[in-house]
Amino acid sequence: MTWREPGRKIAWHVKRSVTVEVAGQKLTLRTDAGEEYLHALAAFVNEKIAEVKNSTRTFSTHALAILAALNIADELFQAREQKDDLKRRVREKAQRIGELLDKVPDGKSS
């Protein structure tokens, strides 16, 4: 899997390896993304795992990771839905503005 920062094109030649720690496990990722970005991703995942750990009786790292992944997926799906709704509303407003502008006289004399 190739990790990349938002807005960066995927490089076909991986430039370096970055080691991060997630759920107490060290992982080495081959990436062209910045090291800080990968550490921020790992910190985010660790925070989600900690949230799940504080809200459940499960102590299995595997189960905590799966529950955290489900929470992250839920957030992603909700964000996508909100983005799609916003795009729809902007499109509707733009269409309405266009219709209103079409009704405005152009000011030309015939």
N, C-alpha and C positions, 0 to 999 in steps of 0.2 A: 504494500500500500504506500502511496506517495502522499506525504503531508505537505500542504502548502498554506501559506497565509492568504487571507481573503484578498482578492484583486491581483494576485500573482499567477502568472501562467504556470502550468505544470512543466517542469523541466524533465526532459527524458534522461538526462545524465544527472544522477543524484550526486550532490556535491560533498555531503558529509554525514556523519552519524551523530545523533544527539541522544544522550542517555537521560531518561526521566524516571521518576519514581511514582508509581500509582498503586495505591492500596498496599504499600509496603514492598512492592515488587519493582525491581529495576528493569527497565525496558530500554533497549537501544533501537532507535528509529532511524532509518535512512531517509534523509530529507533534503530539500533545498530551502526549506523554511528557516527562519531565524530561530536561534536557540531560545530566546526569550519567549517567542510565540509558543513553542512546544512546551516550555515550562509553565506558561499560563494555561494551556490546555490541560496539562497534568494537574495543576492546582485546582482548576475548575472541577475536574472529575473527582479528585480527592475530597473537595468540599461536598459534592453531591453524595459521595459514599458516606461521609460523616453525617450528613443530614438523615440519610436512610438509617444509619446505625443508631442515631439518637431517637428514631421514631419506631423502631421494631425490636423484637427480641432475638432476631437472627444474628448470629455471630460468625456465620460462615462467610469468609471473604468472597467466595464465589457467588453466593446468594446476594450479598450486599452489592457486589458489582453488577449483577443482573438487575436488581431493583433500581440501582442508580441509573443504569442504562435506559431502563423503561421510563424513569422520570425525565431524563434528558430527551428521549425521543418524544415524550408527551409535550415538553416545552417547545421542541422543534416543530411538531405538528401544529401546535397552537399559534406559534409565530408565523408559520406559513399561511395558516388560515387568516390571521389578522392582516398579513401582507396582501393576500388575494382580495380580501374584503376592501382594504384601502384602495387597491388598484381599481376595483370595480366602482367604488364611490367616486374616485377621481375621474374615471372614464365617463360616468354618468354626469358629473358636474360639467366636464368639458363639453360634452354633447349638448347639455342644456344651455351653456354659455354660447355655443355655436348657433343654436336655434334662436336665442335672443338676439344675437348679432345679425342674423339673417333678416330679422324683422325691423332693424334700424334702417331708416332711409339713408341712402348713400350720399345724399347732399348734392347730387348732380341734377341740373335742370334739363328737362327734355324739350 
